[in-house]
Amino acid sequence: MTGFQIVVLWSDMLIWLLVAAGIGVGVLVAKTPPLLAAWRRVGANRVGMASATVLLAFIAIGLLDSLHFRLQLEGKPGQKASYAIEVLSVLDVLAAPLRLRNEKTYSEPFATRLYAKETIDLPGGETLRDYPRLKHGGSHLGEREGDVAADAGMTAFRVGVLALLGWLALAAAASALVGRGDTVAVDASGWQKIWRGETVFAWNAVLVTLGIMLLIVVPLFWLAGQYHVFGTDKVGQDVLYQVLKSVRTGLIIGLVTTLVMLPMAVLLGIVAGYFRGWIDDLIQYVYTVLNSIPGVLLIAAAVLMMQVVIDTHPQWFSTAAERADLRLLALCFILGITSWTGLCRLLRGETLKLRELEYIQAAQAFGVSSWRIVVRHILPNLMHIVIIALVMDFSGLVLAEAVLSYVGIGVDPTMISFGTMINSARMELGREPVVWWSLAAAFTTMFILVLAANLFADAVRDAFDPRAA
């Protein structure tokens, strides 16, 4: 068995720290009745739970892509173990057919031949201009290239039936769980409760969303072992593999950047609005000056300076993955530093309004300290704004990475992201015929991720807004 060496990137540590923090927050919520009641309202929201199911699928892909290692190279017995330069992840292992089965250049989705004609040498010294056969796409068909539609359709149907059976098993388990406390017809009672919407948790929305995902994703990945379902790019790499690898980059850009800007925005916004006076003037001056600097230019200058530091210190990195990871984190921190001003201004205005309400003035009259008022009364009434702003910022940051990578100041060119995919598609759109599938795959995946995040944010805002309770 080939050995391996675990590789822990900085972004990996941040991701798993976020997972640990999420578990800690879950424990805290379970012990705090008001928070538990609010999250139960989130769980009862059908749209929110449907979008949460989609988000969990993206998060699962990101977590699988955050477990990195290097394979051990073959050597003589007794020699010191040496490891490959390439850093792989668990996702790379699971998606090995997509990663390793590369073609020569472009090919359309479900194609059996390349997208451009080439000169093919024939026996006898003759040549022919034709579309060369793909090495892997549809190779199981042999000479039956015209049977692609029938073969893919029948395979998708058979696998879809298996996915449907798996979904029915999950639905039966959920029904048994819901109807566990009933004294009659446990499964039937649970099933009826779920589909009538009589459960506290929106099981019907989760199961419907999960069923749609299984019916799409399972046949898609099954067919990916036989065809390039999303086509290939200029160097023949499978576009579906690029989409999967881009998910982690998008999540890191959205989550890490959001957490960088959150403490500064919340603290300065509430302090400026509550204490007013010269403190308010100073904080307003700071974010007004920062807003006066063109954001793209500031980000470009910081990224380019960071790139110079990376280029002049190659001894810091043992692999290309570590180098790309440092640039990714630098981009996250730069985006965080430049994107906190909007939330800060919003919280300042809301705090100015809250501090004039009767219950705040009553607390001041009773001698309650300012910081206690801020923590116990001001902050809880601002959390719905913070949550919706964070998720909206997450969506905007995922899109911002695409724009920055498009203009050449985003993530490292060796790192796969939605931005690098779109940047590569820029030249492809100028070809004749047009290579459209890379851009379409990146756009569709980004759209689903951002839409799910926005819908979930709406559900959380409605549940946590004290005026809606």
N, C-alpha and C positions, 0 to 999 in steps of 0.2 A: 504493500500500500504506500502510495506517495505521501510524504509528510508535507506539512505546511507551516508557515509562520504567520501568526496573527498580526495584522497591521491595524493600528488604531490612529485614524486621522483626527484632526481637531474637530472637524465637522461631525464626525461620528460621535465623539464625546458629547458635543452639544445636543445632538439629536437624542441620545439615550438619557442625558440629563433631563431633557424635556419630557421624555417618557416617564422617568422617575418622578418628576415634578407633577405630571398629570395624575399619576397614581396617588401621590400625596394629597393633591387637591381633591381627588375623589374620596379619600378617607375623611378629609376635613368636611366635605359636603355631607357625607353620611352622618356625621356627628353634629351638624348644624341644621336644625329644623327649617329655618327660613330659606337657607340655600337649597336644602333638599326639596322643599316645596316648589321653588322656582325651577329647578332642573326637572322635576316631575312634570311641570307645565311644558317644558321643552320636549320631554318624552311623549307627551300626548299630542304634540303638533305633527300632523301627518307629513306635511311638506318638509318640516325640519328633520324628521327621522328618515325620510327618503333621501334627502341630501346628505345626511350624516352617514348613511350606508355607502353612498358613493365616495365620500371623503375617506371613510375607513379603508376602502379598497386602495385608494391612492396612498394612504399612509402605510398600508401593509407593503406595497411595492417599495416605498422609500426606506422602510426599515430593513427589508431584505437586501437592499442595495447599500446599507450602512454597516454591514458585517464584512470586513475586508481581510484578505489574507494573501500570502505569496506562496506559490507551490515550490516544493523542494526539487532542485535539479538532480538528475542522476549523476552519481559519482562512484569512485572506487570505494570498496569497503575500508573503513578506518579513517577516511578523509573527513575533514570538517564539513559539515553540511553547508551547502550554498543554495541560495533561493533565487527564483526568477525575478527579473526587474519588473515585470508586469504585475500590477496589483489587481486582483479579482475580488468579486463580492459573491455572496450567496446567490444573488439574482443572476449574476453571470453564469454560475454553474447551472441553475435551473433553466436558463435561456441559452444554453450552450448550442443547440441547433441553430438558433437565430444568429448567435455571435460568430460561429465558425463557418457557416455555409455561405460564404461570400461569392458573388459573381464578378464578372469583369468590369461592368459599368451599369448604366441605367437599365432597369426593366420595369414594366408596368405591373400593377397589382394583378396577381394570378396569371402572369404571363409565362410562356414557356420559351420565349426567345428574347434576345436583347432588344433595346428600343431603337438602336441605330444600325444601319447596314454596315457590313464590313466585307473586305475581300477574303473569300474562303478558297483555300487551295483544294483542288479536286484531284483524284488519281489521274495520272497521265500528264501532269503539268498544267492542266487548265485551271482557270480561276473563275469565281462566281461572286457577284455582289448580292448578298442576302443577309437576313437577320440571323446571327448565329444562335444555336441552341444553348439554353442555360445549362449550367452544370448541375444545379440542384432543383430549381423551380420546375415542378411537374415532371421530374425525371422518372418517376414511377410509372408514368403513362407510356413510356417508350415511344413508339411511332404514332400513338393515338392522341396526337396533339389537339385534335378537334373535339375531344371528349372532356375538355376542362370543365365546362359548365355543368355537364351531367355528373361528372365525378365529384366536383366540389359540392354540388347541391345534394347528392345522395350522402356524401360523407357528413355534411353539416346536418342533414336530417337525422341520421343515425346517432350522431353525437348529441344532437339537441334532445333526442328522446332520453338518452342517459342523463343529460343535465336536468331534464324535467323530472325524472325519477328521483334524482338527488334532491331537487327542490321539494318534491312531495314528502320525502323523508324529513327534511328540515321543517316543513309546515306541520307535519304530524307531531314532531317533537315539541314545537311551539304550542300546538293545540293541547297536548298532554300537560305541558307546563302551566298553561292558563287555566285549564279545567281540573287541575290537581285537587283543588279543595272541594269540588262538587261531589255529591253522593251518588249521582246517577250519570250514566253515559258520559264518562269523563272526556273522551276524545270528541264526541259529537258536541258536547256542551262547550268545550274550549274552542272548537272550530267555529261554532255559531257566534260565540262572543267576539272572536277575532274579526270575522268578516262583517259583522254588524257594527263594528266600531265600538263595542261595549267594554273594551279593556282600558285600563288606566294608561298603559303604554301602547303606542300606535303600531301594534304588531302587523296590522294589515298593510300599512304603507311600507314597512321594512320587508315583508315577505314579497309583496308585489315588485318592489325595486330589486330585491335579490333575485327573484325569478327572471326578470328582464335581463339583468346582468349575466346570469348563468347561461341563458339562452343565446346571448350574444358572444360572451367572452369564451366559454368552453369550446364551441365549434371553431371560433376564430383561432385560438391557440392550437387546437388539434390540426386545423388546416395549415397552420404556420410551419408544421413539421414537413409538409409536402409542397407548399407553395410559398412564395413571397407575397403574403396577403396584402401588404401595404407597398409592395414594390421595393426597389433598391435605389441607392443614391449613385453619385458619380463614380465612387470607388467600389461599388458593388455591395455595400453593407446594407443589411436588411433594415428598412425604415421602421418596422415594428419594434425592433431592438433599440433603435435610437429613441423612440417614443418612451419606452420603459425606462431607459437610463435618464431621460430628461426629467422624469417625475421627481426624483430625489433632489436634483438641482433646483427645481421650482419650489419645492417645499422648504429647502434650506433658505433660499432667498426670501421667501415670504415669512417664515417663522422666526429665524434668527434676527433678521432686520427689524421685524416688529418688536421683538423682545429687547433689542438694543434701544429703540426709541421710546418704549413704554415708560420706564421709570422717570426719565427726564421730563417727558411731556406731562405725565400725571402730577408729579411733584411741583414743577414750576407753574403749571396752569392753575392748580388749586391754591398755591401760595400767593400767586399774583392776584387772584380774584378775591381771596379771603382777607389778606392783610392790607392790600391796596397801598396807597402812599408811594414812598420812594422805592419800595420793593417791587411794586407793580410797574413803576416807570422803568426800573432797571431791566426786568425780565422782558418787557415789551421792546426795549431798545435792543436787547440781544437777539430776539427772534425777528425783529424788523430788519436789522442789519443782515442777518443770515438769509432772510428771504430776498434781500436786494441783490444777492449774488446769483447769477444764472446757475441753476441747479446742474444742468448738464456739463457746463464748463468746470464747476467745482468738482463734480464726480470724476470727470475726465482727467483733471490735473492730479487728483489724489490717486486714481488708479494707475496713471502713468508713472508717478513717483514711486508707488509701491512696486511696479513692475521693474523699475531700475534697481531697487533694493534687492529684488529676487534675482535679477540677472547678475548682479555683482557679488552675490553670495551663493554660488551653486553648491558649496559644501554643506549648506544647511539641509539639503534634500537628498535622500538616498534613492528616491523614485520620482518619476514624473507626476504620479498621483499626489504626492505630498506638495509638490510645487503648485499644481493646479488648485489644490485644496486651500493653500494659503491665500492665493489670489481670490478665491471665492469668498473666504471669510473677510478679507480686506474689503471686498465690494459690499458685503453685508453691513459692515460697520460704517462704511462711508455713506451708504444709502440711509442707514439708521440715523446718523448724525444730521443729515440734510432733510429728513422727512418728519421730524417731531414737531415742527412749528405749527402745523395745521391743527393737530389734536390739542396742543397747548393752548392755542387761541380759543378753540371751542370750549375747553374746560374752564378757562378763565371767565368767559362770558356767562356760562351756566353757573359758576360759583358766585359771581356777582349777584345773580338773581336769587340764589338759594340763601345767601347770608342775610337777606332782608326779610325772610319769612319769619312767622311768629315763633315757631318752635326753636329756631336758632337764636332769636333774640331772648327767648325765655331761658335757654341754656346759658347764655351770656349773663343774664340777670342773676341767675343762681350761682354764678362764679365758676362755672365749668371752664377748664382750661381750653385755650384755642386749639391746641393739637388734638385734644380729646374730641372736641366738636368736629374737627376736620375728619378724624378717623371714624367716629361713630355716626355722624349725621350727614356730612357733606359727601364723603367718598361713596357710601352705599347708594346715594341718590344720583351719582354720576356713573355708576358701573355700567348701566345700559348704554350710555354714550360711549364709554371706553370700549366695550365689547364690540359694538357695531362698527366703531371706527377702526378697531384692530383688524377685524375680518375684511372690511372694505380696503384697508391699507394692504392686507395680505394679497388681495386680488390685484390691486394696483401695482404692487411690487413684482408679482409674477409677470405681469405684462411689461413692467419697466425693464426687467432683465432681458426680455426679448428685444426691446428697442435699443438698449445699451449694447448688447451683443451684435445687433445689426450694424451699429456705427463703429464697432471695433473696440469698445471700452468696457465690455462686459466680462464674462468669465473667460478663463484660459481657453484658447482655441482647441486644445486637446480634450477639453471636457465637453461632453455632450449635454446640450440643453435645448429648450425650445428656441432660445435666441439664436444659437449657432445653427440649428436646423433651418430657421427662417432666413438667416444670413446666407446659408448655402443655396437656399432656393431662389435667392435674388437673381443669380445668373441663370438658373435653370429656366426661369420664366421668360427669358429672352431667347430661348432656343426655338427652333422650328423642326419638328413639332414640340409643343410646350411640355415640360416635365412638371406636372402639377401635384403629384401625390405626396411629396415631402412636405410642402407647404400645407396641403389639406390635412395631413395627419397631425402636424404640429398645431395647427389652428383648432382643429376639432377637439383634441385632447386638452389644450389650454382652455377652450370654451367650457368644456364639461367641468373641469376643475374649478374655474372661477365662478361659474354659475352655481355649482353645489355649495361653494363657500359663501356666496352671497345669500342664498336661500336659507342656509343654516344660520347665518348671522341675523336674518330677519326673525327667525323663530326664537333665538336667544334674546334678542332685543325686546320682543313682545313679552317674553316670560319674566325678564328682569326689570322692565320699566315699572317703577312704583306707581305711576299714574294710571297704568293699565290694569293694576291688580284690583 
